[in-house]
């Protein structure tokens, strides 16, 4: 097995974002279908990367297979995601294939995405994580903090402390 390599996420990766979004929705059990992801607006907007609005992302591949993806979208207030905090803060999503979990890949993707955000002058990232999701420990460890008043929704924000 080779070490994972990363590449930039592109708009052509829409199928990958559908799979990743479904995986994120079903993190604990099968609750949603691919049809839910494609047909429900509150899920479908996570599957469209629009670089022209500032969206960014990374894909991790190993042995010619995708094993993870991290992406951040500038969803507008009128089509806000679950982790929306403001128009200047893109909402982060992170998915790691089950066979690649607990090996540090999620942390690597998260750190690389934060680095790319810094490079682009993006000062914060938001997300929403459901209660009981073990990914919460990773987000805590990587500097994400609960948004006051939005704790029940699992909304968290990372802010770049560098000036």
N, C-alpha and C positions, 0 to 999 in steps of 0.2 A: 504494500500500500504506500502511495506517495503522500508527501505532505500536502495539505490543502494550499491552493493558490487563490488569490482574489482578483476580481476584475470589476470594472464599473458596471452597475446596473444600467440598462437602457430601456427605452420604451418598447423595444421588441421583446422584452422579458415579461410581457403581460401574463402569459400562461403561468410562468413561475410565480408571479405575485398572486395569482388566483389560488394556486396550490398552497403557498405560504399563508395566505390569509385564511383559508379553510383550516389549515393546521393550527393556526393561532386561535381560531374560534373554537376548535374542538380539542383544546389542550388537555382537558380532563376526561372527556367522553364525547362520543358522536352526538352532537346536538344539531348540527347544520349540514347542509349538502352543498355541492358545488353550484347547484341551481340557486340556492340562497345567496351565495357569494356573487354570482353574476346578475341576479335579478333584484336584489335588495340594495337600494341606494346607500344605506348606512354601511354596507360591506363593500360594494362595488368600487367606491371611490378609493379604496386602499389598493386597487389593482392597476391603477393608471399612474405611471411616472411621467410627469411633464417637466422636462428640464427647463423649458422656457419660463416656468413660474418659480424655478429655483430648487425643485425636487432633486434629491440625491440618493445614491444607494450603492451597495457593494454586494457581490455574489461570491460565495466560497464554493470552489469546486475541488473534487478529489477523484482521481481516476476517471475523468470525463463525466462525472455525475455531480449535480448540484447538491451540496450538503448544508447550505445555509444562505441566508440573505438578510441584510439589514437595509432599511430604507426610511427616508424621512420626506414627508409630503407637506407642502404649504397648502393645506385645504382651506378654502375660504370660509368665513363665518357662516354664510348661508348654506354651506354643505360641510359643516364641521364634523370632525371625527369624535370618537369617544374621549380622546385625550386633548381636545382643543383647549388652548388657553388664550391665544391671541394670534393675530394675523402675521406677526413677525416670528413666531415660534413654530417650526415644522413639527409634525407629529411622527414620532419614530415607531416603526414596527420591526420586530426581530423574530426570525424563525430559523430553527436548526432541525434538520432531519433527525428522526428518533435514533438512527444508528450513529450519529455524530455527537450526541449530547453528552454532557459531563466530561468533556475533553478540552474545555477552554475555548471552543470555537465561538460560542455566543459572546464571551468576553472580548475575544479578539475582534470580531465584527463590530461590536459596540464601540470599542476603543478606536478602531480605524474610522468609523463613521463620525465619532466626536472630533477626531483629528481633521477630517475633511470639512466638517462644519466650521471648525476654527479657521481653516485655510480660506474658506469662503466668507468669513466674517459673520457667521451665524453664531449668536451668543447663547442660544438656549435651544433645547430639544424637549418635547413633552411626550408623554405616552399614557396609556391606560392599561392597568394590569388588574385582573380579577383577583378577589380575595382567594387565598389558598394556592395561587399559582406559584410554583417554586422559582420562577424567573424573578420574582420580587426581590429575592436575596441578591441576585446579580445587580439589579438596578440600584438597590441600596448601596452595595459595595462600590458601584461606579459613580456615585455622587448624585443620583436622582433623589429628590425629596418630595414628599407628599405636598400637594397644593392645599393650603388651608381652605376649608369649606368644601373640598372635593374629595376628601378621604374615602367616603363611601363609594365613590365612582372609581377609586384606584388611580386617580390622576396624579402623575408625578412629573417633575421638571428637573432637568439638569441645566445649570447655568455655568458658562465658562468663567472661571475666576481670574483668568489671565487678562491683563490690560494691553 
